Amino acid sequence: MNPAPANADTPLDPLTGLRPYHLPDAVSWWPPAPGWWLLLLITMVLIFAIVWWFNRRHRCHAAARQAARELERLRSSLSSDRDTAVFVRGLSRLLRRYVLAAFPGQPVAALTGDAWLNFLDNHGGAGRFQNGPGRQLIEAPYRPAAQVAADELAELVSDWIRHNREVCP
């Protein structure tokens, strides 16, 4: 088999008439594929949810932070002037203000006496208000100053505030 004789009309290399290799156009970064849009949407929703959660948590704990600062102020006032009657009245006012902030939908402003101590026990007092040092909140105005266990009462109030820190309206 002999190759066909070359004519002047036929070129020797049949591939000479083809264009050279060429690369496709580069993939554009814009607009992104639908998967990237979905990922962006999910990321934005997560960021919004996290910011909302931290903001809500910060606002919920603002009353507890303020109450803790007020309790420390009362303790330092007690250590300087040793007036337990003023200290106990301050603790009582602090608890009432904190309860009004932490439980806005409940009718707690009018509670007095054993009903008030019962409310405190039912929301984290574990019986230490009616049957423990918390009873001094009601009885202290009628007792001599020497009979008040101020440190124990302050610790009870601090524990109660910490226990109810997560309560958020």
Wavefront OBJ file of the C-alpha trace (Angstrom):
o trace
v 0.000 0.000 0.000
v 1.504 3.088 -1.139
v 0.268 6.391 -0.041
v -1.538 8.372 -2.598
v 0.727 10.567 -4.643
v 0.732 14.149 -3.450
v -0.930 16.604 -5.731
v -0.390 20.246 -5.746
v -4.033 20.574 -4.728
v -3.800 18.467 -1.544
v -1.681 19.625 1.369
v 0.711 17.200 2.930
v -0.519 17.693 6.525
v -4.288 17.483 6.974
v -4.120 19.225 10.412
v -2.547 22.451 9.150
v -5.914 24.022 8.536
v -7.066 23.667 12.202
v -6.930 26.475 14.705
v -4.452 26.100 17.595
v -5.546 25.012 21.075
v -7.455 27.623 23.014
v -8.558 27.715 26.667
v -12.110 28.488 27.719
v -12.872 31.871 29.259
v -12.038 32.175 32.954
v -14.921 31.504 35.341
v -16.272 34.791 36.677
v -16.603 35.244 40.413
v -19.752 37.298 39.962
v -22.557 36.383 40.127
v -21.978 33.534 42.559
v -23.610 30.182 42.151
v -26.931 29.565 43.981
v -25.170 27.513 46.664
v -23.083 30.513 47.677
v -26.222 32.670 47.936
v -27.768 30.054 50.210
v -24.612 29.888 52.332
v -24.626 33.694 52.622
v -28.268 33.696 53.677
v -27.708 31.008 56.316
v -24.640 32.851 57.634
v -26.523 36.131 57.898
v -29.428 34.481 59.720
v -27.008 32.825 62.166
v -25.173 36.099 62.805
v -28.468 37.904 63.372
v -29.672 35.168 65.766
v -26.419 35.214 67.754
v -26.416 39.013 68.060
v -30.088 38.983 69.099
v -29.430 36.262 71.690
v -26.407 38.079 73.205
v -28.283 41.373 73.276
v -31.312 39.789 74.980
v -29.088 37.978 77.454
v -27.219 41.182 78.246
v -30.483 43.061 78.855
v -31.881 40.196 80.951
v -28.853 40.182 83.196
v -28.719 43.964 83.563
v -31.060 43.926 86.572
v -29.031 41.173 88.236
v -25.772 43.047 87.643
v -27.277 46.225 89.084
v -28.648 44.300 92.089
v -25.234 42.741 92.740
v -23.607 46.193 92.677
v -26.267 47.527 95.051
v -25.715 44.569 97.387
v -21.980 45.270 97.465
v -22.703 48.931 98.199
v -24.971 47.892 101.088
v -22.290 45.539 102.444
v -19.633 48.236 102.336
v -22.037 50.659 104.019
v -22.664 48.104 106.777
v -18.952 47.579 107.341
v -18.378 51.318 107.704
v -21.311 52.352 109.924
v -22.447 48.972 111.401
v -26.127 50.009 111.251
v -27.879 46.673 110.690
v -31.365 48.164 110.656
v -30.486 50.333 107.651
v -28.773 47.334 106.054
v -31.815 45.051 106.416
v -34.167 47.755 105.090
v -31.818 48.232 102.137
v -31.815 44.484 101.441
v -35.599 44.421 101.568
v -35.875 47.336 99.106
v -33.260 45.724 96.857
v -35.155 42.427 96.766
v -38.448 44.160 96.009
v -36.968 46.216 93.180
v -35.262 43.160 91.703
v -38.438 41.068 91.912
v -40.407 43.816 90.150
v -37.799 43.858 87.355
v -37.423 40.080 87.064
v -41.111 39.134 87.358
v -43.010 41.993 85.682
v -46.164 40.017 84.912
v -46.781 38.779 88.437
v -48.602 40.705 91.171
v -45.719 40.824 93.640
v -45.684 44.503 94.567
v -48.473 44.117 97.121
v -47.076 41.012 98.851
v -46.189 41.453 102.512
v -45.333 39.300 105.492
v -45.450 35.557 105.032
v -46.874 35.861 101.511
v -43.756 37.804 100.481
v -41.425 35.260 102.103
v -43.407 32.423 100.522
v -42.942 34.012 97.082
v -39.195 34.311 97.666
v -39.004 30.682 98.827
v -41.004 29.453 95.833
v -38.603 31.175 93.445
v -35.289 29.897 94.741
v -35.279 30.483 98.485
v -35.644 26.783 99.297
v -37.379 27.553 102.594
v -34.589 29.814 103.851
v -36.800 32.887 103.843
v -39.718 31.587 105.907
v -37.722 29.254 108.122
v -34.224 30.716 108.017
v -32.321 33.960 107.988
v -34.717 35.467 105.428
v -37.337 35.808 108.150
v -35.307 38.775 109.399
v -36.582 40.827 106.462
v -39.925 40.955 108.263
v -38.856 40.707 111.891
v -35.738 42.929 111.912
v -37.547 46.259 112.291
v -38.975 44.974 115.595
v -35.759 43.530 117.034
v -32.685 45.045 118.600
v -29.883 45.572 116.083
v -27.574 43.057 117.791
v -29.848 40.123 116.927
v -29.615 40.490 113.127
v -27.342 38.084 111.236
v -26.495 40.547 108.471
v -23.846 38.497 106.661
v -26.022 35.407 106.502
v -28.967 37.441 105.241
v -26.816 39.192 102.630
v -25.551 35.831 101.387
v -29.121 34.539 101.138
v -30.166 37.579 99.096
v -27.098 37.179 96.866
v -27.902 33.492 96.273
v -31.522 34.327 95.477
v -30.518 36.973 92.933
v -28.048 34.575 91.292
v -30.696 31.849 91.168
v -33.189 34.157 89.475
v -30.672 35.731 87.108
v -31.927 33.695 84.155
v -35.524 34.864 84.603
v -36.222 37.149 81.699
v -39.499 38.805 80.713
l 1 2 3 4 5 6 7 8 9 10 11 12 13 14 15 16 17 18 19 20 21 22 23 24 25 26 27 28 29 30 31 32 33 34 35 36 37 38 39 40 41 42 43 44 45 46 47 48 49 50 51 52 53 54 55 56 57 58 59 60 61 62 63 64 65 66 67 68 69 70 71 72 73 74 75 76 77 78 79 80 81 82 83 84 85 86 87 88 89 90 91 92 93 94 95 96 97 98 99 100 101 102 103 104 105 106 107 108 109 110 111 112 113 114 115 116 117 118 119 120 121 122 123 124 125 126 127 128 129 130 131 132 133 134 135 136 137 138 139 140 141 142 143 144 145 146 147 148 149 150 151 152 153 154 155 156 157 158 159 160 161 162 163 164 165 166 167 168 169
